[in-house]
Amino acid sequence: MSTLNKRIVILGAGYAGIFLSTNLSSKLDKDSNEIILIDRNNYHQLMQEIHLVASGFRTADQLKIPISSLIQGKNVHFIQDDIKRIIPDKNLISLNSGDIKYDELIVCLGSSTKYFNIPGADKYTLPIRSIYDASIIHDHISKIISDENKKHNIVIVGAGATGISLGSALAEMINASPNKGNIKVNIIEATSTILPGWDIRVKNKTEEILKDKGIRIFHNSLVERVEERTLFLKDGLEINSSLIIWTAGVRGYNIDIEPTIDKTNDGRIIVNEYCQTNQYKNIYSIGDLAAMKNSKGTLYPPLAQIAVRQARYLADNMAEYYIKGNEPKEKFDYEIKAQIISVGSDEYVGLLNNYVVSGDLAKMIDEFTKQTYMKSLKTGGKNISVNLYENDFFSQVMAGITFAGFTFFKGLEKLA
Ligand SMILES: Cc1cc2nc3c(=O)[nH]c(=O)nc-3n(C[C@H](O)[C@H](O)[C@H](O)COP(=O)(O)OP(=O)(O)OC[C@H]3O[C@@H](n4cnc5c(N)ncnc54)[C@H](O)[C@@H]3O)c2cc1C
């Protein structure tokens, strides 16, 4: 345990911030070091399921975990406030309620929607980046479903994982309603395939599922501008829509840092493989907001599984090296082993160790990871489900054995 007297301030209680604060609290001496966690919300959001709030398969409350329940009994002091500005030269954070000093600062404020400067996109479309956004979409969809007098188009711009999951869930909601014949879900994608960057086998399987749900997909379709209820594509096509949802781009959350530090064009804070920023030794960034290159030289994608691993890595380094003023030995290095996408209220498809999984197996993997993820949230530590996503041989074997046991007991539950 370290005994140095430091105040560590963590901005954002998303996947990165929660894991970092709970994990770090178990590693640092309680009496000497102070860990402060700040977020505008007093709950942690389970982002992977927010499309199910938009489609009414989950309530907003089901996806909000009170931060107090996650940090209970830990050396973490939570402040609910809006973070306005970071002033690195004074080691100071400006909050709505006043200023706060830090010795070490970790910025994990996540991401926001990127509109590519397309005219009207930010004004006439809805984003889906929080439970709040999802609830607003749900209100709109509910009105559309209850309107039996008109035909409606719902348009989702972007066929990445968020657009696909949202489109599938909305189509399922609509198909279960008496008004299904009047409403069509459309997904607009700028490139030639859905799920850019994913394995071709997963793309094909997912496209089959979307077609079965009656979703219309527009490939190679670039949005030129958006007006109220109308989308104009570069190829001249105009699509009228009762609701347009924008999932096409992600950028780093725009936090004011004065003087500024190095960021990418997409507003992500540039960090090295040790999570450190270029300009300040005591400022780090992890999660969606951090732009860190992997061993192949490309940026890690904005995914919860990356945020969680960076948090655990940084907690180790913080306790072992940084607060003692030393440099860490090992770089962060992670290879994505598993990716599962939700394609309906209870349907999944994905890739595990290069095998395509769908149907009951994919569903079981998703349930397994979610259930055990909830347990690891409180400790910030590794557990067996998270191991399914780990790179080392031991973790993979342990995860395999536990998953087999989980599947067996689930099977028994079904028989009973
Ligand atoms: C619809 C959807 C589905 C997704 N599904 C998956 C999935 O299946 N698998 C996967 O790996 N990833 C998924 N992701 C991505 C995943 O949610 C992110 O990678 C992850 O949330 C990043 O964690 P983070 O801690 O960096 O940011 P976040 O989890 O976004 O946390 C940022 C925190 O900062 C707080 N905050 C921001 N600005 C301020 C401010 N000014 N003041 C105070 N607080 C502030 C926010 O309230 C939030 O709590 C999905 C994302 C979306 C939108």
The ligand as an ORCA input file, in Angstrom:
! r2SCAN-3c Opt
* xyz 0 1
  C     -25.919      2.929    -27.702
  C     -24.535      2.497    -27.311
  C     -24.252      1.136    -27.208
  C     -22.956      0.709    -26.868
  N     -22.698     -0.642    -26.777
  C     -21.463     -1.069    -26.458
  C     -21.165     -2.464    -26.349
  O     -22.039     -3.307    -26.553
  N     -19.899     -2.835    -26.011
  C     -18.913     -1.935    -25.765
  O     -17.773     -2.326    -25.460
  N     -19.153     -0.607    -25.865
  C     -20.395     -0.149    -26.203
  N     -20.654      1.198    -26.317
  C     -19.557      2.138    -26.098
  C     -19.392      2.371    -24.597
  O     -20.604      2.849    -24.046
  C     -18.280      3.380    -24.360
  O     -17.104      2.906    -24.965
  C     -18.040      3.569    -22.866
  O     -19.194      4.118    -22.257
  C     -16.843      4.491    -22.644
  O     -16.628      4.662    -21.279
  P     -16.088      6.060    -20.731
  O     -15.939      5.868    -19.259
  O     -14.935      6.504    -21.523
  O     -17.259      7.104    -21.051
  P     -18.763      7.106    -20.525
  O     -19.195      5.752    -20.118
  O     -19.544      7.802    -21.574
  O     -18.692      8.019    -19.215
  C     -18.448      9.396    -19.255
  C     -19.012      9.996    -17.984
  O     -18.641     11.378    -17.930
  C     -19.736     12.135    -17.453
  N     -19.569     13.505    -17.954
  C     -19.340     13.903    -19.229
  N     -19.184     15.216    -19.300
  C     -19.316     15.696    -18.045
  C     -19.231     17.009    -17.451
  N     -18.971     18.096    -18.171
  N     -19.418     17.116    -16.128
  C     -19.667     16.036    -15.363
  N     -19.741     14.784    -15.855
  C     -19.562     14.607    -17.175
  C     -20.967     11.430    -18.019
  O     -22.109     11.717    -17.227
  C     -20.536      9.967    -17.921
  O     -20.948      9.372    -16.714
  C     -21.935      1.656    -26.642
  C     -22.227      3.030    -26.743
  C     -23.503      3.452    -27.078
  C     -23.802      4.923    -27.190
*
